Amino acid sequence: MEVAKYPITAFKAYCNGVFQGKEPWQIVTITTSSVLFTVWLYNFLNGNESLLTRGTKTVFRIAKWVPHIRKRIEDELEEINRSFEGDVIERTAKLEYLVKLPLKGLDKNKILHILNENLSLGEDSWKSGLASGAVYVHNEALQALAAETFRVSSYTNPLHPDLFPGVCKMEAEVVRILCTLFNGDSQCCGTMTTGGTESIMMACKAYRDFARETRGIQKPEMVLPVTAHSGFDKAGQYLNIKLRHVTIDPTTCQVDLKAMRKAINGNTVMLVGSAPNFPYGTIDDISKIADLGLKYHIPVHVDSCLGGFLTPFMPLAGHYLPPIDFRLKGVTSISADTHKYGFAPKGTSVVMYRDCKYLHHQYTVTTDWVGGIYGSPTINGSRSGGNIATCWATLLHHGLEGYVKATKEIVDTKQTIEQGLRRMKGIYVFGKPATSVVAFGSNDFDIYRLSDALHKLGWNLNALQYPPGLHICVTLMHTKPGIAEKFLNDVSQSLTEIMKDPTLPVEGKMALYGTAQKVPDRSIVGDITRLFLDSMYFIPNLREKPK
């Protein structure tokens, strides 16, 4: 008995010794400091990020308090900010900015004139077919249909189903059409959203709340590949869900299934697979991920935002794909963007669930508000009925045959580009692209030199990091005669010049992108990104010449 008490007795004796001879204020100060330090240490050791990551951030945070280091960082950021603002000034130099309401309202012709001036900026860049992704179709007949549809439906709002039952009907039809495309049964359900990021966020919200109610999970985590869309990171930040990123196989660029299995724990609320992923266009082994979900009783979300209007039609277009949809029992939800390869105007996507028990946790319901009982299916309360209607009209305009035809043209063009790139010396293709994206890098030179060279020829490609690379997202714009051939020819000629001296460093804007990857303090990269976002709202000479 005395032995059992000894540790407590020893601890009491130690505490008494520490505080012996101390005044009351000293005892309070020591006790408070000890408690606060213990709480800080606990939070530091049990935070969402790894101990190494948090330790590194702490070191950099402290270093920024050194005057000459802080001054140098501030000077560099200011120079970068001026560069971003300079780009805005250059792009909009021919136009005036409006910074206050006109005294009298402008007439229709004047408004449309200003509108067309604004829209003409950069128009040649995307209409030429030299941009990766961004614009997925340019069809005047489709544009006219969307414009007329939006004209008659623009002020409708599905938040009021008693006033706009037809809009709700069209949304239900869009959801059901997609559930059918992805082989969902009669229990399959879902909602429209404003885009892929919201679809992803809604799935994360549904699984977080589902796990909280059914399993009592208070510290939710999701397991996903490092190639999964950044929308999941945004969802994690908004919804306080910890992300456990899993490495990929360097050869296939698919998620490492063994690593995914090891990352699963008692707090895992969802598993994620991409079909395809954005960086490389490869499709994760959805069947094996679904098996993991069944084994551990964890929902599986398939992010098909990018390829959702290609993968359902690829078999009919002559391109084999293994099952990646609701035919796999373990797949419980899918996100697919209608405003990408569905060719609808921007602002629509769909998130689907195998069962309404998940969808019900996506909803937000307030029962005790003084304004009445309030329920909302997605993030927004009021939503644009015009977006729903134009999406609905676009689906009916194309029909099954139209989407199969477009899919064949796009995937065939992707294969032409992929095969051409694989034949070129000095570059390599990442993995085995499955749908419309082809990513490539180099072991011989800084790949951003190629990006810079192609940019000077009018091309606008996406830059990748870890490892450095580029990708082209093939759309209907690239299926026009001669576009794929021009791309391959421009890449080949640029490579010829680069390989004359492959050791030269990259210059220009891409030098900043390449440097950013090497900056160990990622908070500085975050500061640069915020400055870039600021530049989107920058108005030149605002103080000097108010309008």
Disulfide bonds with the S-S distance in Angstrom:
none
